[in-house]
């Protein structure tokens, strides 16, 4: 499974490449596409983590209130 930190690093590398290098239109489009794919994966990971946190928080609230 891909790690969040690795995906962020890959995205940062793409951004740096696009900001600091003169790329052809084709190269820029390929890098842009890779960046969008990485952003989508990162967004999905964050949403999944957010969902787990909400579930755990609700469980803790119920346990805490029952005591």
C-alpha positions in Angstrom: 0.0 0.0 0.0 1.2 3.5 -0.8 2.1 5.7 2.1 0.7 9.2 2.4 4.1 10.7 3.0 5.5 9.0 -0.1 2.7 10.4 -2.2 3.2 13.9 -0.8 6.9 13.7 -1.6 6.1 12.6 -5.2 3.7 15.4 -5.6 6.2 17.9 -4.3 8.8 16.6 -6.8 6.3 17.1 -9.6 5.5 20.6 -8.5 9.2 21.5 -8.2 9.9 20.1 -11.6 7.1 22.0 -13.2 8.1 25.3 -11.5 11.8 25.1 -12.1 12.3 23.3 -15.4 11.4 24.3 -18.9 9.2 21.5 -20.0 7.6 20.8 -23.4 3.9 21.0 -23.5 3.7 17.2 -23.6 6.0 16.8 -20.6 4.1 19.4 -18.7 0.8 17.7 -19.4 2.1 14.3 -18.4 3.4 15.8 -15.1 0.1 17.6 -14.6 -1.8 14.4 -15.1 0.4 12.5 -12.6 -0.1 15.4 -10.1 -3.9 15.2 -10.4 -3.8 11.4 -9.9 -1.7 11.8 -6.8 -4.0 14.6 -5.5 -7.0 12.2 -5.9 -5.2 9.4 -4.0 -4.2 11.8 -1.2 -7.8 13.2 -1.0 -9.2 9.7 -0.8 -6.7 8.8 2.0 -7.6 12.0 3.9 -11.3 11.3 3.6 -10.8 7.7 4.9 -8.8 8.9 7.8 -11.4 11.6 8.6 -14.1 9.0 8.6 -12.2 6.7 10.9 -11.5 9.6 13.3 -15.2 10.5 13.3 -16.2 6.9 14.1 -13.6 6.7 16.9 -14.6 10.1 18.3 -18.3 9.1 18.4 -17.4 5.8 20.1 -15.3 7.7 22.7 -18.1 10.2 23.3 -20.6 7.4 23.9 -18.2 5.5 26.2 -17.4 8.7 28.1 -21.0 9.7 28.5 -22.0 6.3 29.8 -19.5 6.4 32.6 
